[in-house]
Amino acid sequence: MTTITPDTPESPIPESPTCELPVPGPPTCELPVVEPPAPRSPSSEAGGPAKGRPGRVIRNETTTEIPVHLLFRDGPDPVPVRLRPMVVGSRQGTGERSRLGRPVAERPLPLPPVDPELVERPARVLPGGAGVLAGMCGAAGCVATSWWAGVLPPLVAVALGLPEHPGATGLGPAQWAGYAAAGALGLFGFGGLARGRTGRAWVLGLFGRYRGSVRRTGLLWVNPLLLRRRVDVRLRHWRSEPMQAADHSGVALRVVVLVVWRVRDTVRATLGVEDHETYVRECVEAALLRVPMEAPGAVRGSPDTVQDALTRLVAADAAPVGIEVFSVRPVRVEYAPEVAAVMHRRRIATLDAQHRASVLTSVVDSVEDTVTRLTTRGLVELDDYERKMLVKDLTVAFCAGRGETGP
């Protein structure tokens, strides 16, 4: 009888796992370790020496070992085990990172450019006394020129105590030059007088060039050749008309906001934009379209959150033009006219559903409390059918009673 021996080695038969179930702890199982057969190279198949390498199934991923006791749900007190992540964190040699861990670069909004020459600086002004003195000197020069020319009325000369001029009478070139000099001095003296008020400022310019700003108060003398632009630098507030907005769901709203602001840089507010008040209004309107508002009657968020977001956006847009915004506060929020009726019906339906849910909860609690007290105190003995009938009757009675006494 001939016996045939196979070339391949006989694979070992794995033994059945043996489990030990201790009483206090979770079950533990011991599994026999079965090593995979080493791969055979072509040289070994040809009869040469076999040079086997251990087989690798997963090379670049990270695996996690799961304890056996986690597979059973009957354990009295499972032990928490910290598991390592199954996602590939990185790959060696490639520099690739996980998509969840990649930093996302934020793209800031571009700010409007500002002319670096538009910087507020104080203008050169003189006290008002200098202008009054110059004007009086000009008037005195005109009187002296008239007396010199002999055209001063006698009554004025007598009132001023001036003697009669023995010289020639008439207006010659010298007299006209004296009139011109005295008149120019008087016009410059009295024409440059200005009164500075608290909370007001002037932006001065000469032939289109900025010459400084005046924030002083009292009687001042300003060059009359300079162009003056009055600017209000007081703390101001503006209540807007209803503006367009939207809530988190995109429903159209109408919002009235109260803006508290003031001019911080007079030259930028005056020369940087055409009208700084219109610019503030447009910034508020743009911010309302970017920030979702809370719908009327919603209690999901806080009004301070919306106010802070609006203030931050408007202040960032208005800062380059010299305007300081302190707060943008919504004072009235309502639905747009085209959706007001629909949203009003939806709100009533939501309140009705909430009221019904609260009434049903209170009725169920009352029925449960009544049945529990009757059975626990031994007042009645009920089987399943009688218990169901009692619950049904009590529910109907409580619901009917609430419907009659309700508002």
HELIX and SHEET records of a PDB file:
HELIX    1   1 PRO A   42  GLU A   45  1                                   4    
HELIX    2   2 VAL A   68  LEU A   71  5                                   4    
HELIX    3   3 ARG A   99  GLY A  101  5                                   3    
HELIX    4   4 GLY A  128  ALA A  149  1                                  22    
HELIX    5   5 PRO A  154  LEU A  160  1                                   7    
HELIX    6   6 PRO A  173  GLY A  191  1                                  19    
HELIX    7   7 THR A  266  VAL A  267  1                                   2    
HELIX    8   8 ARG A  268  GLY A  272  3                                   5    
HELIX    9   9 HIS A  276  ARG A  290  1                                  15    
HELIX   10  10 PRO A  303  ALA A  318  1                                  16    
HELIX   11  11 ALA A  319  VAL A  321  5                                   3    
HELIX   12  12 ALA A  340  THR A  376  1                                  37    
HELIX   13  13 ASP A  384  THR A  405  1                                  22    
SHEET    1   A 2 THR A  18  GLU A  20  0                                        
SHEET    2   A 2 THR A  28  GLU A  30 -1                                        
SHEET    1   B 3 LEU A 126  PRO A 127  0                                        
SHEET    2   B 3 GLY A 218  TRP A 221 -1                                        
SHEET    3   B 3 LEU A 193  GLY A 196 -1                                        
SHEET    1   C 3 ARG A 209  VAL A 214  0                                        
SHEET    2   C 3 ARG A 200  LEU A 206 -1                                        
SHEET    3   C 3 LEU A 227  ASP A 232 -1                                        
SHEET    1   D 3 ARG A 236  ARG A 239  0                                        
SHEET    2   D 3 ALA A 252  VAL A 263 -1                                        
SHEET    3   D 3 MET A 243  ALA A 246 -1                                        
SHEET    1   E 3 ARG A 236  ARG A 239  0                                        
SHEET    2   E 3 ALA A 252  VAL A 263 -1                                        
SHEET    3   E 3 ILE A 323  TYR A 335 -1                                        
END                                                                             
